[in-house]
Amino acid sequence: MMLSSPCVLFSSVHAFPRPNEMSWLKMSQKKIFLVLLFICTVSLLLHNFSWTIEDLHLGCPTLHARLASGLKPKHTNIVFLKTHKTASSTMQNMLFRFAELNNLMMALPKPNCGHQFCYPQFFSSHFVHPHTLPPNMITSHMRFNKTALQHLMPNNTIYITILREPASMFESLFTYYSHHCESFRRVPNGSLEAFLADPLRYYRPEEMYSMYAHNTLTFDLGGNKDRPKRDVAYAQAFVAEVERVFSLVMISEYFDESLVLLRHLLSWDLEDILYVKLNMRMESSKKSLSPGLPEKIRDWNSIDAHLYDYFNASLWVKLSELGLDCVAKEVHLLQQAQERLMKSCFGGQTPLQLSASEIKNKELRPWQPSEKVGIVGYDLPSNISQEAKELCLKYIMPEISYTPKLLQSQLLRHRLSFQNRTPHKLNNAQQTIHTTLPRHTQVPRNLPLPSNAQGPTSTSKSKSTSKPGVGISKSVHQSSNTNAFQI
C-alpha cells in the first residue's frame, strides 16, 4: 500500500499474526508512527509558516519572538500615506504588486480625481472608486484625514508613511514643480537662492499648489503648513499625533533599513519587499545646494524639519531594538536579492536609466512634469524570457500606467463576483475583507485583464499635458489653513 501523504498513518499486517510476531509488530508500528509523526510535523511547519532560509541564517532575536507568537500571518490591511518626493512611488509600486499577487482590494481614485484622491483636498471616501470597495489597502496621493480613513478601512489597519530630509526634498520639489507652482514660477530665473532669500515675497498661501512651496510633509499629513515658526508647541503636538497614528514612519535616506522594519511589522517575506527605484530625476535636472541653503530651507520649512528630525531618531531607536547587526544582515540579503532581480529583468546587465523619449514601451514612460525636468524610467531588454518579462514589467511600471491597469483588473473581478453572488449574498451590504494571509500558501493571482484594456494615452515625447491633481477644485485655501489636526 502506498502513502498518499506523510501525515496519513496506516497499518498493514497479516490478518492472523503468530503470537511471537505480535510484540515485534507492535514495536515496528510504534517506530513507524513516531517517524511519520515527525515527518508530518515538519511538513506542516514548512508549509504553513515562514521558516525561510533568510530567517534561519540571520538568527535575529525577532525570529524567536515570531516563533513564540505562533508565526503571525502576513498583514494585509494597510494605509500608506504617499508623500511627495520621498521615494513614495517606489513604495506604492511595491504595495500595488503585493495587492495584485495576493488578490487584495486596493482602493483607487474616482476618474474625476485623476490618479490621486482629489489632492490637495482632505481625503474623503467619496473620492474612492465604488468598485474598489471594501479595500484592504490604500496608497495613492491624498491629504491625510484620519477620521475618513478610519471609517473606510478595517479596524486592524496599519498606518505607514515616509519622510525625507527637508533640504534635499525641497530642492526636488522646487525643480519638479517649477512649472506648476506659482510661488516658484514668479522667482526670477527660477533661482532657488532667490526664493530662499525672501520666501514671503513669492509665496502666496492661498494659491493652487502652494503646498509644494511650504511644509509639504506637514500638509500631506493633514497639518497646517502655515503655522508660524515660533509656534514650537504646535510642531511638537503635531509630531506626537503623527506618532500615535502611524505604526511606522520610514525615512527615505535609509530606505532599505526602513523596509526591514516594514517586513517585521507586517510579517512579510523578503521577496515581498523587493523593488526597483522609480520616478527619479535625471542627473541634469538636479541642482546642488550651495553652502547655507540647507539651513535656510529648514528654517522656511520648520515644521517639516521638526517632523524629520524626530522620526529619523525614532527610526534608529526601532532599528536598535531589532538589533543593528541583525538589520545589517537583512539589508545585505535584501540587496543580494535586488541584484538577482536586476540580473533576471535586465539580462544580467545593470539597468539603464532612460529618458521618456528613449523608452520604446509607452506604458513604461514616466510622467514628465515639464520639458526642463527629465524623469527617468526603464525598458526591458528583448533577450529575456517571456516569464521574466511578465514578472519584471510591473516592477518598472510608472504610477500613471499601473493605476488604470490595476483598476481594470479590479473592475473585472468586481463584475465577476457580482455575477456569481447568490440572491442571499446580494442583500449583504458589505463583503468580507481579508485581514491576513496565511504563510506560504498558494494564493490565486488576479484575473487577466480584458483584451481591450488600455493604459493611459501617451505621446512619443511623453510631455506634460496637465497639471498635478487635474480634475479637482482649485479652492485650496478652503482646506489648507485649518488649525485643527486632520490626523
C-alpha positions in Angstrom: 0.0 0.0 0.0 1.4 3.5 -0.9 1.2 6.5 1.3 -0.7 9.5 -0.2 0.8 11.9 2.3 3.5 11.7 5.1 0.6 12.5 7.5 -1.5 9.5 6.5 -0.9 6.8 9.1 -1.9 3.2 8.4 -1.3 -0.3 9.5 -0.8 -3.2 7.1 -0.2 -6.5 8.8 -1.1 -10.1 8.3 -4.7 -11.0 9.2 -3.6 -13.6 11.8 0.0 -12.9 13.1 1.6 -15.6 15.3 2.0 -14.7 19.0 5.8 -14.4 18.8 5.3 -11.9 16.0 2.9 -9.7 17.9 5.5 -7.9 20.0 7.7 -7.2 17.0 4.8 -5.8 15.0 3.8 -3.5 17.8 7.3 -2.2 18.2 7.6 -1.7 14.4 4.3 0.1 14.2 5.3 2.4 17.1 8.6 3.3 15.3 6.8 3.9 12.1 4.2 6.0 13.9 6.9 8.2 15.5 8.8 8.7 12.3 5.7 9.6 10.3 4.6 11.9 13.1 7.9 13.7 13.0 7.7 14.0 9.1 4.2 15.2 9.4 5.1 17.9 12.0 8.0 19.2 9.9 5.9 19.2 6.8 3.2 21.2 8.3 5.6 23.8 9.8 7.4 24.2 6.5 4.1 24.5 4.6 2.2 26.9 6.9 4.9 29.1 8.5 7.7 31.3 7.4 10.9 29.5 8.4 12.7 31.0 5.5 16.4 30.4 4.8 16.9 34.1 5.5 15.4 33.8 9.0 17.4 30.8 9.9 20.6 32.4 8.6 20.1 35.7 10.4 19.4 34.3 13.8 17.7 37.6 14.7 16.1 37.8 18.1 12.8 38.7 16.4 12.7 35.2 14.8 12.4 33.7 18.3 9.7 36.2 19.2 7.8 35.3 16.0 8.1 31.6 16.9 6.8 32.3 20.3 3.8 34.2 19.0 2.8 31.4 16.6 4.3 33.0 13.4 1.8 35.6 12.6 0.3 35.5 9.0 1.0 38.3 6.7 -0.8 41.5 7.5 -2.8 43.0 4.5 -4.8 45.9 5.8 -2.6 48.9 5.2 -2.8 52.7 4.7 0.4 54.1 3.2 0.4 57.9 3.1 2.2 58.7 -0.1 4.1 61.9 0.5 5.8 64.0 -2.2 9.3 63.5 -3.5 10.2 60.9 -0.8 10.7 57.6 -2.7 6.9 57.0 -2.1 6.3 56.0 -5.8 8.7 53.1 -5.2 6.8 52.1 -2.1 3.4 52.5 -3.9 4.6 50.1 -6.7 5.6 47.5 -4.1 2.1 47.7 -2.5 0.4 47.6 -5.9 2.3 44.4 -6.7 1.6 42.8 -3.3 -2.1 43.5 -3.7 -2.3 42.0 -7.2 -0.3 38.9 -6.3 -2.5 38.2 -3.2 -5.8 39.1 -4.8 -6.4 42.0 -2.4 -8.6 45.1 -3.0 -6.7 48.3 -3.5 -8.7 51.5 -3.0 -8.2 53.7 -6.1 -9.4 57.2 -7.0 -12.6 58.0 -9.0 -11.8 59.1 -12.6 -12.6 62.8 -11.9 -9.8 62.7 -9.3 -7.1 61.6 -11.7 -4.6 59.2 -10.2 -4.8 60.9 -6.8 -7.6 61.2 -4.3 -8.6 64.7 -5.4 -5.4 66.1 -3.8 -5.0 68.7 -2.3 -8.4 68.4 -0.7 -8.7 66.5 2.5 -9.3 62.8 1.8 -12.9 61.7 1.7 -14.4 58.2 1.0 -16.4 60.0 -1.8 -13.1 60.2 -3.7 -12.8 56.3 -3.8 -14.0 54.4 -6.9 -17.0 52.4 -5.6 -15.9 49.2 -7.3 -12.6 49.2 -5.3 -14.6 48.8 -2.0 -14.2 47.5 0.6 -10.5 47.9 0.5 -7.5 46.2 2.1 -5.0 48.8 1.1 -4.9 52.5 0.0 -1.7 54.2 -1.2 -2.4 56.9 -3.8 -1.6 60.6 -3.1 -4.1 62.2 -0.6 -4.2 64.8 2.1 -4.4 62.7 5.2 -7.8 62.6 7.1 -7.7 60.1 9.9 -11.5 60.2 10.6 -12.4 59.4 7.0 -9.8 56.7 6.6 -10.9 55.0 9.9 -14.5 54.8 8.6 -13.2 53.4 5.3 -10.6 50.9 6.4 -10.8 47.8 8.7 -10.2 48.2 12.4 -6.8 46.4 12.4 -5.4 48.6 9.6 -1.7 49.5 10.0 -0.7 53.1 9.0 2.7 53.8 7.4 4.3 56.8 5.7 7.7 58.0 4.6 9.7 61.3 5.1 12.8 62.8 3.5 15.5 65.2 4.7 13.9 68.7 4.2 16.8 70.3 2.3 17.1 67.6 -0.5 13.3 67.2 -0.6 12.7 71.0 -1.1 15.3 71.2 -3.9 13.5 68.3 -5.6 10.1 70.0 -5.1 11.4 73.3 -6.4 12.7 71.7 -9.6 9.9 69.2 -10.1 7.0 71.7 -9.7 8.7 74.8 -11.0 6.3 74.7 -14.0 3.1 74.3 -11.8 3.6 76.1 -8.5 3.1 79.9 -8.9 5.3 80.6 -5.8 8.1 79.1 -7.8 7.2 80.4 -11.2 7.4 84.1 -10.2 11.0 83.7 -8.9 13.4 85.4 -11.4 15.4 82.9 -13.4 13.9 80.0 -11.4 16.6 80.6 -8.7 16.2 78.6 -5.5 18.7 81.0 -3.9 16.5 84.0 -4.8 13.4 82.3 -3.4 15.0 81.4 -0.1 16.5 84.9 0.3 12.9 86.2 0.8 10.3 83.4 0.5 7.3 85.7 1.5 8.0 87.8 -1.5 7.0 85.0 -3.8 4.8 82.7 -1.6 1.0 83.0 -1.6 -0.6 80.5 0.8 -4.0 80.6 -0.8 -2.8 79.8 -4.3 -3.2 76.5 -6.1 -0.2 74.2 -5.4 1.1 76.4 -2.7 1.6 73.3 -0.6 4.7 72.4 -2.7 6.4 75.6 -1.6 6.0 75.4 2.2 6.0 72.5 4.7 4.8 69.9 2.2 5.2 67.0 4.5 3.1 68.7 7.1 0.4 69.5 4.6 0.3 65.9 3.3 -0.1 64.6 6.8 -3.1 66.9 7.3 -1.5 69.6 9.3 -1.3 73.4 8.9 1.6 74.3 6.7 1.4 78.0 7.5 1.7 77.9 11.3 4.5 80.4 12.3 7.9 79.0 13.0 7.8 80.4 16.6 4.8 78.1 17.4 7.0 75.2 18.6 4.2 73.8 20.7 2.2 73.2 17.5 5.0 71.4 15.9 5.6 69.2 19.0 1.9 68.4 19.3 1.7 67.6 15.6 4.6 65.2 15.8 3.0 63.5 18.8 -0.2 63.0 16.9 1.6 61.5 13.9 3.4 59.1 16.2 0.1 58.0 17.7 -1.5 57.2 14.3 1.4 55.8 12.3 3.0 52.5 13.3 6.0 53.1 11.1 7.4 56.3 9.7 10.0 55.3 7.1 13.0 57.5 6.2 13.9 57.9 2.5 17.7 58.2 3.2 17.5 54.8 5.0 15.1 53.1 2.7 16.4 49.5 3.0 16.6 49.7 6.8 13.1 51.1 6.8 12.0 48.1 4.7 13.5 45.7 7.2 11.2 47.3 9.9 8.3 47.1 7.5 8.9 43.4 6.8 8.9 42.6 10.5 5.9 44.9 11.3 3.8 43.2 8.6 5.2 39.7 8.9 6.1 39.8 5.2 8.8 37.8 3.4 11.9 39.1 1.7 10.5 38.7 -1.8 7.6 41.0 -0.8 9.8 44.0 -0.3 11.9 43.8 -3.5 11.8 47.0 -5.6 13.2 49.0 -8.5 13.7 52.7 -7.9 11.0 54.8 -9.7 10.2 58.4 -10.5 13.8 59.6 -10.2 15.1 62.8 -11.9 17.9 62.7 -14.5 21.2 64.0 -13.1 21.0 67.0 -15.4 17.7 68.0 -13.6 19.3 68.0 -10.1 20.8 71.1 -8.5 23.5 71.0 -5.8 22.8 73.2 -2.8 25.3 75.9 -2.1 26.6 76.5 1.4 23.9 78.0 3.7 20.9 76.9 1.6 20.1 73.7 3.6 19.8 75.8 6.8 17.6 78.3 5.0 15.4 75.5 3.7 15.0 74.0 7.2 14.2 77.4 8.6 11.5 78.0 5.9 10.1 74.5 6.4 10.4 74.4 10.2 7.6 72.0 10.9 8.8 69.6 8.2 12.3 69.8 9.8 10.8 69.0 13.2 9.0 66.0 11.8 12.0 64.7 10.1 14.4 65.1 13.0 12.1 63.3 15.4 11.2 60.4 13.2 14.7 59.9 11.9 15.8 59.5 15.5 12.8 57.2 16.3 13.7 55.0 13.3 17.1 54.3 14.7 15.6 53.5 18.1 13.4 50.9 16.4 16.4 49.5 14.4 18.4 49.3 17.6 15.6 47.4 19.3 15.7 44.9 16.4 19.4 44.7 16.7 21.8 46.6 14.3 23.8 43.5 13.4 20.5 41.8 12.5 19.4 44.7 10.5 22.7 44.9 8.6 22.4 41.2 7.7 18.9 41.6 6.5 19.8 44.7 4.4 22.6 42.7 2.9 20.2 39.8 2.0 17.8 42.3 0.5 20.5 43.9 -1.6 21.6 40.5 -2.8 18.0 39.6 -3.8 17.8 43.0 -5.5 20.9 42.1 -7.6 19.4 38.8 -8.6 16.2 40.6 -9.6 18.1 43.1 -11.7 20.0 40.3 -13.5 16.8 38.4 -14.2 15.0 41.5 -15.5 17.8 43.2 -17.4 19.7 40.2 -18.9 22.5 40.3 -16.4 23.3 43.9 -17.1 23.0 47.0 -14.9 19.6 48.6 -15.9 20.0 51.7 -17.9 18.0 54.7 -16.7 16.4 56.1 -19.9 14.7 59.4 -20.7 11.0 59.1 -21.6 11.7 59.5 -25.3 14.2 56.6 -25.2 11.7 54.2 -23.8 10.0 52.1 -26.5 7.2 50.7 -24.5 4.8 53.7 -23.9 3.4 52.1 -20.8 6.8 52.4 -19.2 7.2 56.1 -19.8 7.0 58.1 -16.6 5.1 61.4 -16.4 7.2 64.4 -17.2 6.4 67.5 -15.1 7.9 69.9 -17.7 10.3 70.0 -20.6 13.0 71.3 -18.3 12.8 68.3 -15.9 13.5 64.8 -17.0 12.2 61.8 -15.1 14.0 58.6 -15.9 12.4 55.2 -16.5 13.4 51.7 -17.8 12.8 49.4 -20.7 13.1 45.7 -20.7 15.6 44.1 -23.0 14.3 41.9 -25.8 16.6 38.9 -25.0 14.9 37.9 -21.7 12.3 35.2 -21.4 8.6 35.8 -21.5 8.3 34.7 -17.9 10.9 37.3 -16.9 9.1 40.0 -18.8 5.8 39.2 -17.1 7.5 39.3 -13.7 9.6 42.4 -14.3 7.1 44.6 -16.1 5.2 45.6 -13.0 8.4 46.4 -11.1 9.2 49.2 -13.5 5.7 50.4 -14.5 5.1 54.1 -13.5 2.1 55.0 -11.4 0.2 56.7 -14.3 0.2 53.4 -16.2 -0.1 51.0 -13.3 -3.1 52.7 -11.6 -5.5 52.3 -14.6 -4.3 48.7 -15.2 -4.9 47.8 -11.6 -8.3 49.5 -11.7 -9.3 47.5 -14.8 -8.3 44.3 -13.1 -10.3 45.1 -10.0 -13.3 46.2 -12.1 -13.3 42.8 -13.9 -13.1 41.0 -10.6 -15.9 43.1 -9.2 -18.2 42.3 -12.2 -17.5 38.6 -12.0 -18.0 38.4 -8.3 -21.3 40.3 -8.6 -22.5 37.9 -11.3 -21.6 34.9 -9.2 -23.2 36.1 -6.0 -26.5 34.4 -4.9 -29.6 36.4 -4.2 -29.0 36.0 -0.5 -25.5 37.4 -0.8 -26.7 40.3 -2.8 -28.6 41.5 0.3 -25.4 41.9 2.2 -24.2 45.4 2.5 -20.5 44.6 2.6 -18.4 41.7 1.6 -15.9 40.1 3.9 -12.5 41.8 4.0 -9.3 39.7 4.0 -7.3 40.8 7.0 -4.3 38.5 6.9 -2.7 36.0 4.5 -1.6 32.5 5.5 2.1 31.9 5.3 3.5 30.3 2.1 0.1 29.3 0.7 -0.9 29.3 -2.9 -2.8 32.5 -3.4 -4.7 33.0 -6.6 -3.5 35.8 -8.8 -5.8 38.4 -10.2 -7.9 37.5 -13.2 -6.4 38.6 -16.5 -7.2 42.0 -18.0 -9.9 42.1 -20.7 -8.4 42.2 -24.2 -9.5 45.8 -24.7 -8.0 47.2 -21.5 -5.7 50.1 -22.3 -3.3 52.2 -20.3 -3.3 56.0 -20.5 -2.7 57.6 -23.8 0.9 58.7 -24.1 2.7 60.7 -26.8 6.1 59.7 -28.1 7.7 62.6 -26.2 5.7 62.0 -23.1 5.3 65.7 -22.4 3.3 67.1 -19.5 -0.2 67.9 -20.7 -1.9 68.7 -17.4 -1.0 70.0 -14.0 -0.9 67.6 -11.0 -4.3 66.9 -9.5 -6.2 67.5 -12.7 -10.0 67.3 -12.3 -10.1 68.8 -8.7 -11.3 72.0 -7.3 -8.9 74.9 -7.3 -10.1 76.3 -3.9 -7.1 75.1 -2.0 -7.4 77.9 0.5 -10.6 76.4 1.8 -8.8 73.4 3.3 -5.1 74.3 3.6 -5.1 76.7 6.6 -7.1 74.9 9.2 -6.0 74.9 12.8 -7.4 71.5 13.5 -5.4 68.4 13.0 -6.9 66.1 10.4 -4.9 63.2 11.6 
